Amino acid sequence: MYLSRVLGGIPPTVVGVWEEGEEGEEGANGIRPWDFSTAGLEEYYHSLWPKMAGDGLSEIELEVLRVLVEQEEAVSVEAIAKSIDTDEYDVEEVLETWVEFLHQQEIGGEICYSLYHWSFRDFLQLRV
């Protein structure tokens, strides 16, 4: 679903404009390949928001979401719990309800969490 929204929103003239081999993060024509935001992707994220927030976020859900939005790297349950001064169990409960919106990875023997895409994180920053 996500990929279909992104690919469907890229104008045909954009395909192939980014050339590799140039220094820096930009293609030869100055276009960054990740600068293309699409209405379809925004619409898709709007459809996810009610699934994530339900009838409204509880205080702990809001605090956990703020931590996830602020972090560019994956973060452990322990680190989230410490930063919001709450019990790890409560953080785990929130993360379990949001599993479809999260990316899990093992770092240093711990399961760490991040929002599944940076553009979704940017979208959520406007809501918390």
N, CA, C and O atoms as a GROMACS GRO file, in nm:
protein
  512
    1MET      N    1   0.083  -0.119   0.000
    1MET     CA    2   0.000   0.000   0.000
    1MET      C    3   0.088   0.126   0.000
    1MET      O    4   0.066   0.217  -0.080
    2TYR      N    5   0.185   0.130   0.088
    2TYR     CA    6   0.274   0.246   0.097
    2TYR      C    7   0.345   0.270  -0.034
    2TYR      O    8   0.347   0.382  -0.085
    3LEU      N    9   0.405   0.166  -0.090
    3LEU     CA   10   0.482   0.179  -0.213
    3LEU      C   11   0.395   0.225  -0.329
    3LEU      O   12   0.438   0.306  -0.411
    4SER      N   13   0.272   0.175  -0.336
    4SER     CA   14   0.184   0.217  -0.445
    4SER      C   15   0.152   0.366  -0.436
    4SER      O   16   0.134   0.432  -0.538
    5ARG      N   17   0.144   0.420  -0.314
    5ARG     CA   18   0.118   0.563  -0.296
    5ARG      C   19   0.238   0.646  -0.340
    5ARG      O   20   0.222   0.751  -0.403
    6VAL      N   21   0.356   0.600  -0.307
    6VAL     CA   22   0.477   0.674  -0.342
    6VAL      C   23   0.502   0.669  -0.492
    6VAL      O   24   0.520   0.773  -0.555
    7LEU      N   25   0.502   0.551  -0.549
    7LEU     CA   26   0.530   0.537  -0.692
    7LEU      C   27   0.425   0.604  -0.777
    7LEU      O   28   0.456   0.663  -0.881
    8GLY      N   29   0.300   0.596  -0.734
    8GLY     CA   30   0.193   0.659  -0.810
    8GLY      C   31   0.199   0.810  -0.810
    8GLY      O   32   0.141   0.875  -0.897
    9GLY      N   33   0.269   0.867  -0.713
    9GLY     CA   34   0.277   1.012  -0.703
    9GLY      C   35   0.398   1.074  -0.768
    9GLY      O   36   0.410   1.197  -0.773
   10ILE      N   37   0.490   0.993  -0.818
   10ILE     CA   38   0.609   1.048  -0.883
   10ILE      C   39   0.577   1.078  -1.028
   10ILE      O   40   0.537   0.989  -1.103
   11PRO      N   41   0.594   1.202  -1.069
   11PRO     CA   42   0.565   1.238  -1.208
   11PRO      C   43   0.654   1.161  -1.304
   11PRO      O   44   0.770   1.134  -1.272
   12PRO      N   45   0.603   1.124  -1.423
   12PRO     CA   46   0.682   1.046  -1.519
   12PRO      C   47   0.812   1.113  -1.559
   12PRO      O   48   0.910   1.044  -1.588
   13THR      N   49   0.816   1.245  -1.560
   13THR     CA   50   0.939   1.315  -1.601
   13THR      C   51   1.048   1.305  -1.496
   13THR      O   52   1.164   1.335  -1.524
   14VAL      N   53   1.012   1.262  -1.376
   14VAL     CA   54   1.109   1.254  -1.268
   14VAL      C   55   1.187   1.123  -1.273
   14VAL      O   56   1.302   1.118  -1.230
   15VAL      N   57   1.127   1.018  -1.325
   15VAL     CA   58   1.191   0.888  -1.328
   15VAL      C   59   1.323   0.898  -1.403
   15VAL      O   60   1.326   0.942  -1.518
   16GLY      N   61   1.428   0.858  -1.339
   16GLY     CA   62   1.560   0.857  -1.402
   16GLY      C   63   1.635   0.988  -1.399
   16GLY      O   64   1.742   0.998  -1.458
   17VAL      N   65   1.582   1.091  -1.331
   17VAL     CA   66   1.652   1.219  -1.331
   17VAL      C   67   1.768   1.222  -1.233
   17VAL      O   68   1.857   1.305  -1.245
   18TRP      N   69   1.768   1.134  -1.138
   18TRP     CA   70   1.876   1.132  -1.041
   18TRP      C   71   1.988   1.045  -1.093
   18TRP      O   72   1.967   0.928  -1.125
   19GLU      N   73   2.105   1.100  -1.102
   19GLU     CA   74   2.218   1.027  -1.156
   19GLU      C   75   2.318   0.999  -1.046
   19GLU      O   76   2.350   1.087  -0.966
   20GLU      N   77   2.366   0.877  -1.042
   20GLU     CA   78   2.465   0.839  -0.941
   20GLU      C   79   2.603   0.888  -0.983
   20GLU      O   80   2.625   0.928  -1.097
   21GLY      N   81   2.694   0.884  -0.890
   21GLY     CA   82   2.832   0.920  -0.920
   21GLY      C   83   2.865   1.064  -0.888
   21GLY      O   84   2.982   1.104  -0.898
   22GLU      N   85   2.768   1.142  -0.850
   22GLU     CA   86   2.793   1.281  -0.815
   22GLU      C   87   2.829   1.289  -0.668
   22GLU      O   88   2.786   1.206  -0.588
   23GLU      N   89   2.907   1.389  -0.632
   23GLU     CA   90   2.940   1.408  -0.492
   23GLU      C   91   2.818   1.461  -0.418
   23GLU      O   92   2.731   1.526  -0.477
   24GLY      N   93   2.812   1.433  -0.291
   24GLY     CA   94   2.705   1.485  -0.208
   24GLY      C   95   2.581   1.398  -0.217
   24GLY      O   96   2.584   1.284  -0.263
   25GLU      N   97   2.472   1.456  -0.170
   25GLU     CA   98   2.347   1.383  -0.158
   25GLU      C   99   2.252   1.410  -0.275
   25GLU      O  100   2.144   1.351  -0.280
   26GLU      N  101   2.289   1.496  -0.367
   26GLU     CA  102   2.199   1.534  -0.475
   26GLU      C  103   2.242   1.469  -0.605
   26GLU      O  104   2.358   1.434  -0.624
   27GLY      N  105   2.146   1.455  -0.695
   27GLY     CA  106   2.176   1.407  -0.828
   27GLY      C  107   2.240   1.518  -0.910
   27GLY      O  108   2.257   1.630  -0.860
   28ALA      N  109   2.276   1.489  -1.034
   28ALA     CA  110   2.345   1.586  -1.119
   28ALA      C  111   2.261   1.711  -1.143
   28ALA      O  112   2.316   1.819  -1.164
   29ASN      N  113   2.130   1.697  -1.140
   29ASN     CA  114   2.043   1.812  -1.166
   29ASN      C  115   1.998   1.882  -1.038
   29ASN      O  116   1.910   1.969  -1.041
   30GLY      N  117   2.058   1.845  -0.923
   30GLY     CA  118   2.026   1.911  -0.797
   30GLY      C  119   1.903   1.857  -0.727
   30GLY      O  120   1.864   1.909  -0.623
   31ILE      N  121   1.842   1.753  -0.782
   31ILE     CA  122   1.722   1.696  -0.720
   31ILE      C  123   1.762   1.583  -0.627
   31ILE      O  124   1.839   1.494  -0.664
   32ARG      N  125   1.712   1.588  -0.507
   32ARG     CA  126   1.732   1.478  -0.414
   32ARG      C  127   1.622   1.376  -0.439
   32ARG      O  128   1.506   1.414  -0.454
   33PRO      N  129   1.655   1.250  -0.445
   33PRO     CA  130   1.554   1.150  -0.478
   33PRO      C  131   1.444   1.138  -0.374
   33PRO      O  132   1.338   1.082  -0.403
   34TRP      N  133   1.466   1.187  -0.253
   34TRP     CA  134   1.364   1.175  -0.149
   34TRP      C  135   1.282   1.302  -0.133
   34TRP      O  136   1.201   1.310  -0.040
   35ASP      N  137   1.298   1.401  -0.219
   35ASP     CA  138   1.224   1.526  -0.207
   35ASP      C  139   1.082   1.520  -0.262
   35ASP      O  140   1.009   1.618  -0.255
   36PHE      N  141   1.044   1.408  -0.317
   36PHE     CA  142   0.914   1.400  -0.382
   36PHE      C  143   0.807   1.359  -0.282
   36PHE      O  144   0.795   1.242  -0.247
   37SER      N  145   0.730   1.456  -0.236
   37SER     CA  146   0.617   1.422  -0.150
   37SER      C  147   0.495   1.407  -0.240
   37SER      O  148   0.483   1.476  -0.341
   38THR      N  149   0.408   1.319  -0.203
   38THR     CA  150   0.292   1.293  -0.287
   38THR      C  151   0.164   1.311  -0.209
   38THR      O  152   0.158   1.286  -0.089
   39ALA      N  153   0.062   1.356  -0.279
   39ALA     CA  154  -0.069   1.369  -0.217
   39ALA      C  155  -0.120   1.232  -0.175
   39ALA      O  156  -0.186   1.220  -0.072
   40GLY      N  157  -0.090   1.130  -0.254
   40GLY     CA  158  -0.135   0.994  -0.221
   40GLY      C  159  -0.075   0.945  -0.091
   40GLY      O  160  -0.143   0.878  -0.013
   41LEU      N  161   0.050   0.976  -0.069
   41LEU     CA  162   0.116   0.933   0.055
   41LEU      C  163   0.056   1.008   0.174
   41LEU      O  164   0.031   0.948   0.278
   42GLU      N  165   0.035   1.136   0.158
   42GLU     CA  166  -0.027   1.216   0.264
   42GLU      C  167  -0.166   1.161   0.296
   42GLU      O  168  -0.204   1.149   0.413
   43GLU      N  169  -0.241   1.128   0.193
   43GLU     CA  170  -0.375   1.070   0.210
   43GLU      C  171  -0.367   0.937   0.284
   43GLU      O  172  -0.448   0.908   0.372
   44TYR      N  173  -0.269   0.857   0.248
   44TYR     CA  174  -0.249   0.727   0.314
   44TYR      C  175  -0.218   0.747   0.462
   44TYR      O  176  -0.274   0.676   0.546
   45TYR      N  177  -0.132   0.840   0.495
   45TYR     CA  178  -0.100   0.865   0.636
   45TYR      C  179  -0.222   0.918   0.711
   45TYR      O  180  -0.242   0.884   0.828
   46HIS      N  181  -0.303   0.999   0.646
   46HIS     CA  182  -0.426   1.046   0.709
   46HIS      C  183  -0.517   0.928   0.742
   46HIS      O  184  -0.586   0.929   0.843
   47SER      N  185  -0.518   0.826   0.656
   47SER     CA  186  -0.602   0.708   0.682
   47SER      C  187  -0.546   0.624   0.797
   47SER      O  188  -0.622   0.554   0.864
   48LEU      N  189  -0.415   0.631   0.821
   48LEU     CA  190  -0.355   0.556   0.931
   48LEU      C  191  -0.376   0.623   1.066
   48LEU      O  192  -0.387   0.556   1.169
   49TRP      N  193  -0.383   0.754   1.066
   49TRP     CA  194  -0.390   0.828   1.192
   49TRP      C  195  -0.507   0.782   1.281
   49TRP      O  196  -0.484   0.759   1.399
   50PRO      N  197  -0.630   0.767   1.230
   50PRO     CA  198  -0.738   0.719   1.318
   50PRO      C  199  -0.712   0.578   1.372
   50PRO      O  200  -0.754   0.546   1.484
   51LYS      N  201  -0.644   0.495   1.295
   51LYS     CA  202  -0.611   0.360   1.344
   51LYS      C  203  -0.512   0.368   1.459
   51LYS      O  204  -0.517   0.287   1.552
   52MET      N  205  -0.424   0.463   1.452
   52MET     CA  206  -0.323   0.478   1.556
   52MET      C  207  -0.378   0.550   1.679
   52MET      O  208  -0.352   0.510   1.792
   53ALA      N  209  -0.454   0.654   1.656
   53ALA     CA  210  -0.502   0.738   1.766
   53ALA      C  211  -0.636   0.693   1.822
   53ALA      O  212  -0.669   0.728   1.936
   54GLY      N  213  -0.713   0.618   1.745
   54GLY     CA  214  -0.844   0.573   1.793
   54GLY      C  215  -0.932   0.691   1.829
   54GLY      O  216  -0.946   0.786   1.751
   55ASP      N  217  -0.991   0.685   1.948
   55ASP     CA  218  -1.077   0.794   1.996
   55ASP      C  219  -0.997   0.905   2.062
   55ASP      O  220  -1.054   0.997   2.120
   56GLY      N  221  -0.869   0.896   2.053
   56GLY     CA  222  -0.780   0.994   2.115
   56GLY      C  223  -0.669   0.921   2.188
   56GLY      O  224  -0.688   0.809   2.237
   57LEU      N  225  -0.555   0.982   2.194
   57LEU     CA  226  -0.440   0.920   2.259
   57LEU      C  227  -0.445   0.942   2.410
   57LEU      O  228  -0.476   1.052   2.457
   58SER      N  229  -0.414   0.837   2.484
   58SER     CA  230  -0.400   0.851   2.629
   58SER      C  231  -0.272   0.931   2.655
   58SER      O  232  -0.193   0.955   2.564
   59GLU      N  233  -0.253   0.971   2.779
   59GLU     CA  234  -0.134   1.048   2.814
   59GLU      C  235  -0.007   0.968   2.784
   59GLU      O  236   0.089   1.023   2.729
   60ILE      N  237  -0.007   0.841   2.819
   60ILE     CA  238   0.114   0.761   2.796
   60ILE      C  239   0.136   0.736   2.647
   60ILE      O  240   0.250   0.736   2.601
   61GLU      N  241   0.028   0.715   2.571
   61GLU     CA  242   0.043   0.697   2.426
   61GLU      C  243   0.103   0.823   2.363
   61GLU      O  244   0.192   0.814   2.278
   62LEU      N  245   0.055   0.937   2.405
   62LEU     CA  246   0.106   1.063   2.352
   62LEU      C  247   0.254   1.081   2.387
   62LEU      O  248   0.332   1.126   2.303
   63GLU      N  249   0.292   1.046   2.509
   63GLU     CA  250   0.432   1.059   2.549
   63GLU      C  251   0.522   0.963   2.471
   63GLU      O  252   0.630   1.001   2.427
   64VAL      N  253   0.475   0.838   2.453
   64VAL     CA  254   0.552   0.740   2.376
   64VAL      C  255   0.566   0.788   2.232
   64VAL      O  256   0.674   0.781   2.173
   65LEU      N  257   0.457   0.838   2.175
   65LEU     CA  258   0.461   0.886   2.037
   65LEU      C  259   0.557   1.004   2.023
   65LEU      O  260   0.629   1.014   1.924
   66ARG      N  261   0.558   1.092   2.119
   66ARG     CA  262   0.651   1.206   2.114
   66ARG      C  263   0.796   1.159   2.112
   66ARG      O  264   0.878   1.214   2.039
   67VAL      N  265   0.826   1.057   2.192
   67VAL     CA  266   0.963   1.004   2.192
   67VAL      C  267   0.996   0.945   2.056
   67VAL      O  268   1.103   0.970   2.002
   68LEU      N  269   0.905   0.866   2.000
   68LEU     CA  270   0.930   0.803   1.870
   68LEU      C  271   0.946   0.907   1.760
   68LEU      O  272   1.029   0.890   1.670
   69VAL      N  273   0.869   1.014   1.767
   69VAL     CA  274   0.876   1.119   1.666
   69VAL      C  275   1.007   1.198   1.677
   69VAL      O  276   1.064   1.240   1.577
   70GLU      N  277   1.055   1.215   1.800
   70GLU     CA  278   1.178   1.291   1.822
   70GLU      C  279   1.303   1.213   1.783
   70GLU      O  280   1.406   1.273   1.752
   71GLN      N  281   1.295   1.081   1.786
   71GLN     CA  282   1.412   0.997   1.761
   71GLN      C  283   1.428   0.966   1.613
   71GLN      O  284   1.334   0.924   1.547
   72GLU      N  285   1.546   0.987   1.562
   72GLU     CA  286   1.575   0.949   1.424
   72GLU      C  287   1.623   0.805   1.416
   72GLU      O  288   1.618   0.743   1.310
   73GLU      N  289   1.670   0.753   1.528
   73GLU     CA  290   1.719   0.616   1.535
   73GLU      C  291   1.622   0.533   1.620
   73GLU      O  292   1.544   0.588   1.698
   74ALA      N  293   1.628   0.402   1.604
   74ALA     CA  294   1.545   0.313   1.684
   74ALA      C  295   1.583   0.325   1.831
   74ALA      O  296   1.699   0.349   1.865
   75VAL      N  297   1.483   0.310   1.918
   75VAL     CA  298   1.503   0.329   2.061
   75VAL      C  299   1.440   0.212   2.137
   75VAL      O  300   1.338   0.158   2.095
   76SER      N  301   1.502   0.173   2.247
   76SER     CA  302   1.455   0.059   2.325
   76SER      C  303   1.338   0.098   2.415
   76SER      O  304   1.315   0.215   2.443
   77VAL      N  305   1.266  -0.004   2.460
   77VAL     CA  306   1.157   0.017   2.556
   77VAL      C  307   1.211   0.083   2.682
   77VAL      O  308   1.150   0.174   2.737
   78GLU      N  309   1.326   0.035   2.727
   78GLU     CA  310   1.387   0.091   2.848
   78GLU      C  311   1.417   0.240   2.831
   78GLU      O  312   1.389   0.320   2.921
   79ALA      N  313   1.472   0.278   2.717
   79ALA     CA  314   1.505   0.419   2.692
   79ALA      C  315   1.379   0.505   2.685
   79ALA      O  316   1.376   0.617   2.736
   80ILE      N  317   1.274   0.452   2.622
   80ILE     CA  318   1.148   0.526   2.615
   80ILE      C  319   1.093   0.545   2.756
   80ILE      O  320   1.054   0.656   2.794
   81ALA      N  321   1.089   0.436   2.833
   81ALA     CA  322   1.035   0.442   2.969
   81ALA      C  323   1.112   0.541   3.056
   81ALA      O  324   1.052   0.616   3.133
   82LYS      N  325   1.244   0.542   3.044
   82LYS     CA  326   1.325   0.636   3.122
   82LYS      C  327   1.296   0.780   3.082
   82LYS      O  328   1.284   0.868   3.168
   83SER      N  329   1.284   0.804   2.953
   83SER     CA  330   1.266   0.943   2.907
   83SER      C  331   1.130   1.000   2.946
   83SER      O  332   1.116   1.122   2.958
   84ILE      N  333   1.030   0.914   2.965
   84ILE     CA  334   0.898   0.966   3.004
   84ILE      C  335   0.863   0.929   3.148
   84ILE      O  336   0.751   0.953   3.194
   85ASP      N  337   0.961   0.871   3.219
   85ASP     CA  338   0.946   0.837   3.361
   85ASP      C  339   0.821   0.752   3.386
   85ASP      O  340   0.733   0.789   3.464
   86THR      N  341   0.818   0.638   3.319
   86THR     CA  342   0.706   0.546   3.338
   86THR      C  343   0.758   0.402   3.335
   86THR      O  344   0.875   0.378   3.309
   87ASP      N  345   0.670   0.311   3.362
   87ASP     CA  346   0.704   0.169   3.369
   87ASP      C  347   0.724   0.111   3.229
   87ASP      O  348   0.650   0.145   3.136
   88GLU      N  349   0.823   0.024   3.214
   88GLU     CA  350   0.850  -0.039   3.084
   88GLU      C  351   0.731  -0.120   3.034
   88GLU      O  352   0.704  -0.124   2.914
   89TYR      N  353   0.660  -0.183   3.125
   89TYR     CA  354   0.543  -0.263   3.086
   89TYR      C  355   0.440  -0.176   3.014
   89TYR      O  356   0.384  -0.217   2.913
   90ASP      N  357   0.416  -0.056   3.066
   90ASP     CA  358   0.319   0.034   3.004
   90ASP      C  359   0.364   0.076   2.864
   90ASP      O  360   0.282   0.086   2.773
   91VAL      N  361   0.492   0.099   2.848
   91VAL     CA  362   0.547   0.133   2.716
   91VAL      C  363   0.529   0.016   2.620
   91VAL      O  364   0.488   0.035   2.506
   92GLU      N  365   0.560  -0.105   2.667
   92GLU     CA  366   0.543  -0.224   2.583
   92GLU      C  367   0.399  -0.241   2.538
   92GLU      O  368   0.373  -0.279   2.424
   93GLU      N  369   0.304  -0.215   2.627
   93GLU     CA  370   0.162  -0.225   2.593
   93GLU      C  371   0.126  -0.131   2.478
   93GLU      O  372   0.056  -0.170   2.384
   94VAL      N  373   0.175  -0.009   2.485
   94VAL     CA  374   0.148   0.088   2.379
   94VAL      C  375   0.211   0.042   2.248
   94VAL      O  376   0.146   0.045   2.144
   95LEU      N  377   0.336   0.001   2.254
   95LEU     CA  378   0.407  -0.041   2.132
   95LEU      C  379   0.340  -0.163   2.068
   95LEU      O  380   0.337  -0.173   1.946
   96GLU      N  381   0.288  -0.254   2.149
   96GLU     CA  382   0.219  -0.370   2.094
   96GLU      C  383   0.094  -0.331   2.016
   96GLU      O  384   0.062  -0.394   1.916
   97THR      N  385   0.025  -0.227   2.061
   97THR     CA  386  -0.095  -0.184   1.988
   97THR      C  387  -0.059  -0.112   1.858
   97THR      O  388  -0.143  -0.100   1.769
   98TRP      N  389   0.064  -0.065   1.847
   98TRP     CA  390   0.108   0.009   1.729
   98TRP      C  391   0.202  -0.071   1.640
   98TRP      O  392   0.269  -0.013   1.555
   99VAL      N  393   0.207  -0.202   1.657
   99VAL     CA  394   0.307  -0.284   1.587
   99VAL      C  395   0.305  -0.262   1.436
   99VAL      O  396   0.410  -0.268   1.372
  100GLU      N  397   0.189  -0.237   1.377
  100GLU     CA  398   0.182  -0.219   1.232
  100GLU      C  399   0.244  -0.086   1.185
  100GLU      O  400   0.270  -0.069   1.066
  101PHE      N  401   0.268   0.005   1.276
  101PHE     CA  402   0.325   0.136   1.241
  101PHE      C  403   0.474   0.147   1.274
  101PHE      O  404   0.536   0.250   1.249
  102LEU      N  405   0.529   0.040   1.329
  102LEU     CA  406   0.666   0.044   1.380
  102LEU      C  407   0.759  -0.051   1.307
  102LEU      O  408   0.718  -0.152   1.251
  103HIS      N  409   0.884  -0.014   1.310
  103HIS     CA  410   0.991  -0.102   1.262
  103HIS      C  411   1.066  -0.149   1.386
  103HIS      O  412   1.106  -0.068   1.470
  104GLN      N  413   1.084  -0.281   1.396
  104GLN     CA  414   1.156  -0.338   1.510
  104GLN      C  415   1.291  -0.389   1.462
  104GLN      O  416   1.301  -0.450   1.356
  105GLN      N  417   1.393  -0.365   1.541
  105GLN     CA  418   1.524  -0.419   1.509
  105GLN      C  419   1.600  -0.446   1.637
  105GLN      O  420   1.580  -0.379   1.739
  106GLU      N  421   1.688  -0.544   1.631
  106GLU     CA  422   1.769  -0.576   1.748
  106GLU      C  423   1.899  -0.497   1.742
  106GLU      O  424   1.973  -0.503   1.643
  107ILE      N  425   1.926  -0.424   1.850
  107ILE     CA  426   2.049  -0.347   1.861
  107ILE      C  427   2.110  -0.378   1.998
  107ILE      O  428   2.048  -0.354   2.101
  108GLY      N  429   2.229  -0.432   1.996
  108GLY     CA  430   2.296  -0.465   2.121
  108GLY      C  431   2.218  -0.562   2.208
  108GLY      O  432   2.222  -0.552   2.331
  109GLY      N  433   2.147  -0.654   2.146
  109GLY     CA  434   2.071  -0.753   2.221
  109GLY      C  435   1.934  -0.706   2.267
  109GLY      O  436   1.861  -0.783   2.329
  110GLU      N  437   1.898  -0.583   2.238
  110GLU     CA  438   1.767  -0.529   2.276
  110GLU      C  439   1.682  -0.505   2.153
  110GLU      O  440   1.733  -0.468   2.047
  111ILE      N  441   1.552  -0.527   2.166
  111ILE     CA  442   1.460  -0.492   2.059
  111ILE      C  443   1.436  -0.341   2.068
  111ILE      O  444   1.399  -0.289   2.173
  112CYS      N  445   1.457  -0.273   1.958
  112CYS     CA  446   1.439  -0.128   1.951
  112CYS      C  447   1.332  -0.095   1.848
  112CYS      O  448   1.309  -0.172   1.754
  113TYR      N  449   1.269   0.017   1.866
  113TYR     CA  450   1.155   0.056   1.784
  113TYR      C  451   1.176   0.193   1.721
  113TYR      O  452   1.236   0.283   1.780
  114SER      N  453   1.124   0.205   1.600
  114SER     CA  454   1.118   0.335   1.533
  114SER      C  455   0.992   0.334   1.448
  114SER      O  456   0.937   0.228   1.418
  115LEU      N  457   0.946   0.451   1.410
  115LEU     CA  458   0.833   0.459   1.318
  115LEU      C  459   0.879   0.404   1.184
  115LEU      O  460   0.995   0.420   1.147
  116TYR      N  461   0.789   0.340   1.111
  116TYR     CA  462   0.833   0.260   0.997
  116TYR      C  463   0.890   0.339   0.881
  116TYR      O  464   0.953   0.281   0.793
  117HIS      N  465   0.871   0.469   0.877
  117HIS     CA  466   0.932   0.547   0.769
  117HIS      C  467   0.949   0.691   0.816
  117HIS      O  468   0.866   0.743   0.890
  118TRP      N  469   1.057   0.754   0.772
  118TRP     CA  470   1.083   0.892   0.814
  118TRP      C  471   0.972   0.987   0.772
  118TRP      O  472   0.944   1.083   0.843
  119SER      N  473   0.908   0.962   0.658
  119SER     CA  474   0.801   1.052   0.615
  119SER      C  475   0.678   1.038   0.704
  119SER      O  476   0.604   1.134   0.724
  120PHE      N  477   0.656   0.918   0.758
  120PHE     CA  478   0.546   0.898   0.853
  120PHE      C  479   0.580   0.971   0.984
  120PHE      O  480   0.492   1.030   1.047
  121ARG      N  481   0.705   0.967   1.023
  121ARG     CA  482   0.750   1.040   1.143
  121ARG      C  483   0.726   1.190   1.124
  121ARG      O  484   0.677   1.257   1.214
  122ASP      N  485   0.761   1.241   1.006
  122ASP     CA  486   0.738   1.383   0.977
  122ASP      C  487   0.590   1.417   0.982
  122ASP      O  488   0.552   1.522   1.035
  123PHE      N  489   0.507   1.330   0.928
  123PHE     CA  490   0.362   1.349   0.931
  123PHE      C  491   0.312   1.356   1.075
  123PHE      O  492   0.233   1.443   1.110
  124LEU      N  493   0.360   1.264   1.158
  124LEU     CA  494   0.315   1.259   1.298
  124LEU      C  495   0.366   1.377   1.380
  124LEU      O  496   0.301   1.416   1.477
  125GLN      N  497   0.480   1.433   1.344
  125GLN     CA  498   0.533   1.549   1.416
  125GLN      C  499   0.433   1.664   1.416
  125GLN      O  500   0.430   1.743   1.510
  126LEU      N  501   0.354   1.674   1.314
  126LEU     CA  502   0.256   1.781   1.304
  126LEU      C  503   0.132   1.755   1.390
  126LEU      O  504   0.049   1.844   1.407
  127ARG      N  505   0.121   1.634   1.444
  127ARG     CA  506   0.002   1.596   1.519
  127ARG      C  507   0.024   1.581   1.669
  127ARG      O  508  -0.071   1.566   1.745
  128VAL      N  509   0.150   1.585   1.711
  128VAL     CA  510   0.176   1.570   1.856
  128VAL      C  511   0.246   1.693   1.912
  128VAL      O  512   0.276   1.698   2.031
   0.00000   0.00000   0.00000
